[in-house]
Amino acid sequence: MRSKKREINYARDLYCFFLRKRTNFPHKAIGRFLGGRVHGAIIHSENNIRELSAVYQHVRDDIRAIDEMVRPV
């Protein structure tokens, strides 16, 4: 159960990271979009991905793969 929760949190953190990166919407707007999360949760998600990407290659690979998938044509 714990690893499933961790996977969900990681996916949500990536989603928040990319919403900020691609849209520049305010944290509060992203929080509302994601079901009423407070802006602090969005900031935490964004910071978490930045910190993880500084340490783990697989996180950088995930970011790169997602960037390539959503890159405008």
N, C-alpha and C positions, 0 to 999 in steps of 0.2 A: 504494500500500500504506500509506503513512504517513497519509493522510487517513482511510482506513478504520479504522486503529488509533485515531486521534484520536476518531472518531465513537463507537467502542466504549467508549473511556475516558470520554468525556463522558456517555454513557448510563449507564454503571456509576456514575459519580460522582453523577448525578442520582438514581439508584436508592438509593444509600447515604444521600444527603441526605434523601430522603423517608422511608426506613425509620426514620431517627432522628427526623425531624419528626413522623411519624404514630404511631410505636409507643413511643418513648422506651426501646427496648431498649438495653442496653449495647453499646458498640462491639465488644466481644469476641464477643457473641452474634450480632451482624450479620455479623461476619467469618466465624464458623463457618457461618452460614447461606449465605454467598456462597462456599462452597467452601474454607474454611480460611484466609481472609485474616487477617492480623494486625490487631489493633485500630488500629495506627498508620496502616494503609492506609485504614481507614474514616474516621478523623479527617482524613486528608489529603483524601479525597474530599469530605467535608463542608465543609472550609475552602476547597477549590478552587471549589466552587459558590458559596459566599458571596462569595469574591473576584471571580469572574467576573460574578456578578450585580450587583456594585457598579459594574462598568465597562460591561457590554454589555446593551443593551436586549433583544436576542433571548434571552438567558438568563433575564431577568426574565419575558419573555413565555412561555418554556417552563415556568417554575415556575408561573406563573399558570394556564396551560392544564392542566397536570397537576393542580394543586389543584382546579380546577373539575371535572375528570373523576372525581376520587376523593372529592369532597365528599359527606359522608353526606346522604342524602335526608331 
